[in-house]
Amino acid sequence: MDRQPFELLVATLNPGKRREIAGLLANLPVRVMHLGDLNPLPDCEEDGSSFMENAMKKAMHYHRLTHMPTLADDSGLEIDTLGGLPGIRSARFAGPGATDADRVQKILSLMEAVPDGQRKARFVCALAFCQDRQVAFQAEESAEGIILRSPIGDHGFGYDPIFLYPALDRTFAQLQTEEKSRISHRGKALLRFREFLVSEDRTAG
């Protein structure tokens, strides 16, 4: 596709998510922007009952405000022994103003007495893309893993340091960006979005 890049708004202020998304859309005629590149906009209330509801709501909210093609994701960690928590509350699980380290520590405290064989979890990512005042694309993917008893690794963000990916015997925080993108929930969902852009020629603008 030999044409001028079109601007894609990624509805996030999270620098980790922006890096992952920009990397996976590399070599396409897309200029990735995020909310921090724009003047402040009214927040979208993420009150949906599922990752996909929140992703669709965010994508449409910011598309309506900016009239830009907009990609939104809602993602989080589901832990079986906690009944699926933190789930759609993953970013807010430790309360307002909490850091990634605070959220990790809260999970570790809640799971302190959970046996090793009962620490299964998964990351889930839902993506929604809005263009021309409608949702044009949706995808949801997951990655299965195990919650460790202490953080390992310096890469990634969020709950990555306590999420062991058994097939590689490493946490998401031990993986380089390229490695993580091949197997992660967000990486798999974004690969589907990339394929959508190419096959539907959405990069025409």
C-alpha positions as CSV (number, residue, x, y, z in Angstrom):
1,M,0.0,0.0,0.0
2,D,1.8,3.0,-1.3
3,R,0.0,6.0,0.0
4,Q,0.2,8.7,2.6
5,P,-0.3,7.6,6.2
6,F,-3.7,8.2,7.8
7,E,-4.0,9.1,11.4
8,L,-5.3,6.4,13.8
9,L,-6.3,7.5,17.2
10,V,-5.5,4.9,19.9
11,A,-7.8,5.7,22.8
12,T,-5.3,5.3,25.6
13,L,-2.9,7.3,27.8
14,N,-1.0,4.2,28.7
15,P,2.5,4.4,27.1
16,G,3.0,0.6,27.2
17,K,-0.2,0.0,25.2
18,R,0.8,2.7,22.7
19,R,4.2,1.2,22.1
20,E,2.8,-2.3,21.6
21,I,0.1,-1.1,19.2
22,A,2.5,1.2,17.2
23,G,5.0,-1.7,16.9
24,L,2.4,-4.1,15.6
25,L,1.1,-1.7,13.0
26,A,4.6,-0.8,11.8
27,N,5.2,-0.8,8.0
28,L,1.5,0.1,7.4
29,P,0.6,3.6,6.2
30,V,-0.7,4.5,9.6
31,R,0.4,7.3,11.9
32,V,-0.5,6.2,15.5
33,M,-1.6,8.9,17.8
34,H,-3.0,8.6,21.3
35,L,-5.1,10.8,23.7
36,G,-2.0,12.5,25.1
37,D,-1.3,13.9,21.6
38,L,-4.6,15.8,21.6
39,N,-6.1,18.6,23.7
40,P,-7.8,17.1,26.8
41,L,-11.1,15.4,26.0
42,P,-13.9,14.3,28.3
43,D,-13.3,10.9,29.7
44,C,-15.3,7.9,28.7
45,E,-17.1,6.2,31.6
46,E,-16.0,2.5,31.4
47,D,-19.2,1.0,32.9
48,G,-19.7,-1.9,30.5
49,S,-20.2,-5.4,31.8
50,S,-17.5,-6.9,29.6
51,F,-14.2,-6.1,28.0
52,M,-15.8,-5.8,24.6
53,E,-18.6,-3.5,25.8
54,N,-16.0,-1.1,27.3
55,A,-13.8,-1.3,24.1
56,M,-16.7,-0.4,21.9
57,K,-17.9,2.3,24.1
58,K,-14.4,3.9,24.2
59,A,-13.9,3.7,20.5
60,M,-17.2,5.3,19.7
61,H,-16.9,7.9,22.4
62,Y,-13.5,9.3,21.1
63,H,-14.4,8.8,17.5
64,R,-17.5,11.0,18.0
65,L,-15.4,13.7,19.7
66,T,-12.5,13.7,17.2
67,H,-14.0,12.4,14.0
68,M,-10.8,10.4,13.7
69,P,-10.6,6.6,13.0
70,T,-10.3,5.3,16.5
71,L,-9.0,2.1,18.0
72,A,-9.8,1.2,21.6
73,D,-8.9,-1.7,23.7
74,D,-10.1,-2.9,27.0
75,S,-7.9,-5.6,28.6
76,G,-7.2,-7.1,31.9
77,L,-6.4,-10.1,34.0
78,E,-8.8,-12.9,35.0
79,I,-7.8,-15.2,37.8
80,D,-9.9,-18.4,38.2
81,T,-9.5,-18.7,42.0
82,L,-10.7,-15.1,42.5
83,G,-13.8,-15.7,40.5
84,G,-12.4,-13.9,37.4
85,L,-11.1,-10.8,39.3
86,P,-9.7,-8.3,38.7
87,G,-11.3,-8.6,35.3
88,I,-12.7,-5.4,33.8
89,R,-11.5,-3.6,36.9
90,S,-7.9,-4.6,36.4
91,A,-6.6,-1.0,36.0
92,R,-8.7,0.2,39.0
93,F,-8.4,-2.8,41.2
94,A,-6.1,-1.3,43.9
95,G,-8.0,2.0,44.0
96,P,-7.5,5.5,42.5
97,G,-3.9,6.6,42.0
98,A,-2.5,3.1,42.5
99,T,0.6,2.1,40.6
100,D,1.4,-1.1,38.8
101,A,3.3,-2.2,41.8
102,D,0.3,-1.5,44.1
103,R,-1.9,-3.6,41.8
104,V,0.5,-6.5,41.7
105,Q,0.9,-6.5,45.5
106,K,-2.8,-6.6,46.0
107,I,-3.1,-9.7,43.8
108,L,-0.2,-11.4,45.6
109,S,-1.7,-10.6,49.0
110,L,-5.1,-12.0,48.0
111,M,-3.5,-15.2,46.6
112,E,-1.0,-15.7,49.3
113,A,-2.6,-18.9,50.5
114,V,-3.7,-20.3,47.1
115,P,-1.8,-23.5,46.2
116,D,0.4,-23.7,43.2
117,G,-2.0,-25.9,41.3
118,Q,-4.8,-23.4,41.6
119,R,-3.2,-20.2,40.3
120,K,-4.4,-20.3,36.7
121,A,-5.2,-17.0,35.0
122,R,-5.5,-15.4,31.6
123,F,-5.0,-12.0,30.1
124,V,-7.9,-10.9,27.9
125,C,-7.9,-8.1,25.3
126,A,-10.9,-6.8,23.4
127,L,-10.4,-4.4,20.5
128,A,-12.9,-2.2,18.7
129,F,-12.3,0.1,15.8
130,C,-14.7,3.0,14.8
131,Q,-14.7,4.7,11.4
132,D,-17.4,6.6,9.6
133,R,-19.6,6.7,12.8
134,Q,-19.8,3.0,13.2
135,V,-17.9,0.1,14.7
136,A,-16.1,-1.4,11.8
137,F,-14.0,-4.1,13.5
138,Q,-14.0,-6.1,16.8
139,A,-11.7,-8.8,18.1
140,E,-11.1,-10.5,21.4
141,E,-8.2,-12.7,22.3
142,S,-6.6,-14.2,25.4
143,A,-3.4,-15.7,26.7
144,E,-3.3,-18.4,29.4
145,G,-0.9,-18.4,32.3
146,I,-0.1,-18.8,35.9
147,I,0.2,-16.3,38.7
148,L,3.5,-16.4,40.4
149,R,4.2,-15.7,44.1
150,S,6.6,-12.8,43.4
151,P,7.4,-10.5,40.4
152,I,10.0,-11.5,37.9
153,G,11.2,-9.3,35.0
154,D,11.7,-5.7,34.1
155,H,9.9,-5.4,30.8
156,G,6.2,-4.9,30.1
157,F,3.7,-3.2,32.4
158,G,0.7,-3.9,34.6
159,Y,0.5,-7.4,35.9
160,D,3.2,-8.7,33.5
161,P,5.8,-9.5,36.2
162,I,3.6,-12.0,37.9
163,F,2.1,-13.6,34.8
164,L,4.0,-16.8,33.9
165,Y,3.5,-18.0,30.3
166,P,4.1,-21.7,30.7
167,A,5.0,-22.5,27.0
168,L,8.1,-20.2,27.4
169,D,8.6,-20.6,31.2
170,R,9.0,-16.9,31.5
171,T,6.8,-14.0,32.7
172,F,5.5,-11.5,30.2
173,A,7.8,-9.0,31.9
174,Q,10.8,-11.2,30.9
175,L,9.9,-11.0,27.2
176,Q,11.1,-8.5,24.8
177,T,8.4,-6.5,23.0
178,E,8.6,-8.6,19.8
179,E,8.4,-11.9,21.7
180,K,5.5,-10.8,23.8
181,S,3.6,-9.5,20.8
182,R,3.7,-12.9,19.1
183,I,1.9,-14.7,21.9
184,S,0.1,-12.1,24.1
185,H,-3.6,-11.3,24.2
186,R,-3.1,-7.8,22.8
187,G,-0.6,-9.0,20.2
188,K,-3.0,-11.6,18.8
189,A,-5.9,-9.2,18.7
190,L,-3.8,-6.5,17.0
191,L,-2.6,-9.0,14.4
192,R,-6.2,-9.6,13.5
193,F,-6.7,-5.8,13.3
194,R,-3.6,-5.4,11.1
195,E,-5.0,-8.1,8.8
196,F,-8.3,-6.3,8.7
197,L,-6.7,-3.0,7.7
198,V,-4.9,-4.8,4.9
199,S,-7.7,-7.0,3.6
200,E,-10.4,-4.3,3.8
201,D,-8.1,-1.6,2.6
202,R,-9.1,0.6,5.5
203,T,-5.9,2.5,5.2
204,A,-7.5,4.3,2.4
205,G,-8.6,6.7,5.1
